[in-house]
């Protein structure tokens, strides 16, 4: 019983110490960010990326990537990605959400 309780108590530390994704280097961060954005925008055709900024995250391990992507239909979408991670936040996700992340991370 005590051994089981000790294992359960150690579980949060084990999960925190063994994240699911491997670390990403600063040089890999733009590629990882592009892949995350491409997954989100896969139905919008060929994408052209510009103005990508990579910064060391001040709030979590890894990097933040901010940038702009031009869609096939001529529209422009700003994005924010945290690496390691695989999810891009886009302007279409909510009014001011990307602007807030950009402001908080110095993009």
C-alpha positions in Angstrom: 0.0 0.0 0.0 2.8 2.5 0.9 4.8 1.5 -2.2 1.7 2.2 -4.4 1.2 5.6 -2.7 4.9 6.5 -3.2 4.6 5.5 -6.9 1.5 7.7 -7.4 3.2 10.6 -5.6 6.1 10.4 -7.9 4.0 10.2 -11.1 3.7 14.0 -11.6 7.4 14.4 -11.4 8.0 11.5 -13.9 5.5 13.1 -16.3 7.1 16.5 -16.0 10.6 15.1 -16.5 9.7 12.9 -19.5 7.7 15.0 -22.1 6.3 13.3 -25.1 8.3 15.3 -27.7 12.0 15.6 -28.0 13.8 18.9 -27.7 14.0 21.2 -30.7 17.1 23.2 -31.5 16.8 26.9 -32.5 17.8 26.0 -36.1 15.0 23.4 -36.2 12.3 25.6 -34.7 11.3 27.3 -38.0 10.9 24.0 -39.8 8.8 22.6 -36.9 6.6 25.8 -36.9 6.1 25.5 -40.7 4.9 21.9 -40.3 2.5 22.9 -37.6 1.1 25.8 -39.7 0.9 23.6 -42.8 -1.1 21.0 -40.8 -3.6 23.6 -39.8 -3.9 25.1 -43.3 -3.6 22.0 -45.4 -6.7 22.8 -47.3 -5.6 26.3 -48.2 -3.1 25.2 -50.9 0.5 26.2 -51.2 1.7 28.5 -48.5 4.5 31.1 -48.6 6.1 32.0 -45.2 7.7 35.2 -44.4 8.8 37.3 -41.4 9.5 34.3 -39.1 11.0 35.2 -35.7 12.4 32.6 -33.4 12.9 33.4 -29.7 13.8 31.5 -26.6 10.5 31.1 -24.7 10.6 32.9 -21.4 7.6 31.0 -20.0 8.2 27.3 -21.0 11.1 25.1 -22.3 11.8 25.6 -26.0 11.2 28.3 -28.5 8.4 30.5 -29.8 8.0 31.1 -33.5 6.0 34.0 -34.8 5.4 34.7 -38.5 3.2 35.5 -41.4 2.0 33.1 -44.0 0.5 34.0 -47.4 -2.3 31.7 -48.6 -3.2 30.7 -52.1 -6.3 32.9 -52.2 -4.1 36.0 -51.5 -5.0 36.4 -47.8 -2.4 36.8 -45.1 -2.5 34.9 -41.7 -0.3 35.6 -38.7 0.7 32.6 -36.6 2.3 31.7 -33.3 3.9 28.3 -32.5 5.6 26.9 -29.4 8.3 24.3 -29.9 8.5 21.6 -29.0 4.9 21.3 -29.9 2.8 20.7 -32.9 0.0 23.2 -32.7 -0.1 26.6 -34.4 -2.3 29.4 -33.2 -3.7 31.4 -36.1 -5.4 34.7 -36.4 -8.6 32.9 -37.4 -8.6 31.3 -33.9 -9.9 34.4 -32.2 -9.8 38.2 -32.3 -6.6 39.4 -30.8 -5.3 36.0 -29.7 -2.2 36.0 -32.0 -1.6 39.7 -31.2 -1.6 38.9 -27.5 0.9 36.0 -27.9 3.1 38.2 -30.2 3.1 41.0 -27.6 3.8 38.7 -24.7 6.7 37.1 -26.5 8.3 40.1 -28.1 7.5 39.1 -31.7 
